Amino acid sequence: METTRQQKISRLIQKELGDIFQRQTQTMRGVLVSVSRVRISPDMSVCRAYLSVFPSEKAQEIVENINANAAAVRFELGKRVRHQLRIIPEIKYFIDDSLDYIDHIDELLKK
């Protein structure tokens, strides 16, 4: 169960990461990256961000690229939230495949 503080910080990080990825992917035509969910540890030091990538064929490649450049993204996040957070958490990125799962279930139900 997340505390109210964890929920507020998760929403703040989700909003700012979404904006960062939107600006970075403007140059890549036909690619959309959104932050679907953010979970933060109780000590606020580790954060798990779940990314939804369209088209889903490029998801693995894009998330690996983001994980490789995690320090730069964390620095940008730190500049944006420096007045709200004292310590910027270490962020790990994962693919959110819930939309693919929903599509798969819909296909199975149509048969």
N, C-alpha and C positions, 0 to 999 in steps of 0.2 A: 504494500500500500504506500503510495507516494504521499509525502507531506504537501501542504499547500505551497511551501517555498520551492520544493522540487518541481511542482507543476508550473509555477510562475516562471522559474528559470528555464524549464523545458520549452515553454511557449515562446519566451524571448529568443532563445537560441534557434528554435525552429523558424521563427519569422526572419531573423537576420541571415541564417544560412540559406533560406529560400531566396532572399534577395541577392545574396552573393552569387549563388549558382545561376540565377536568372540573368544577371549581368555578364557572367562568364560564358554562358552558352548562347548569347545573342549572336556571336560570330559564327557559331556552328549551325548551319541551316538544317532544319528538320529534326533537331534534337531538343528535347524538353526534359529538364531535371527538376523534380520537386521534392521537398522534404515532407514525407508523409507522417513521420512520428519521431519524437526525440525522447529518450529515456536517460535520466541522469542518476548517478549513484548517490546514496544518502550523504556521503562526505563531499559531494559536488566536485570531485576530481576527475571522474571518467564519465563520458557521455557517449551514448550509442545513437547514431542518427541513421534512420532508415530512409533510403532514397528510392523514389519511383522514377524510372527512366523510360522515356518514349523515344524511339521505338525500343521495345524490350530486347531486340537482338543485340543491341549495343550496350546493354546494361552492365554486363560483366566488365567489359573493357573500360567503360567510363568510371565505374566505381573503383577499379584498380588504379586508374589514373588519379582519381581524387584522393585515394589513400596514399599514393606516392607523393602527392603534393599537400598532404594534411597540414604540414607546418605553415605553409603559406596561407591556407584557408584559416587556420587557427589565429595567425597574426592579423588577418583582415577582420576576423570576428572580434578579436581583442580591441582593435581600434574602434569598432562600432559600439561595443558594450562596456568600455572601460569605466564609465561612470556608474554602471549598475552592478557590475561584478568585480570583486577584488581579485579572484583567481579565475583564469579562463581554463575550463576543463579540457583534458585530452579527449579528442573526438575520434571515434572509430565509426567508419561508414559501412553500411550493409545494404544489400538490395532488398527492397520491399516488393515481393512478388505476389501480393494479395490480389491485384487486379488480374494477373495471369491465372491465378487460382480460381477466381470468380468466373472468368471466361471458360476455363476448363470444366467447371461444374455446370455451367449453362449448356455447354456442348453435350455433356453427358445426359443432362435432363431432356434435351431435345430429341434424343435417339429413342 
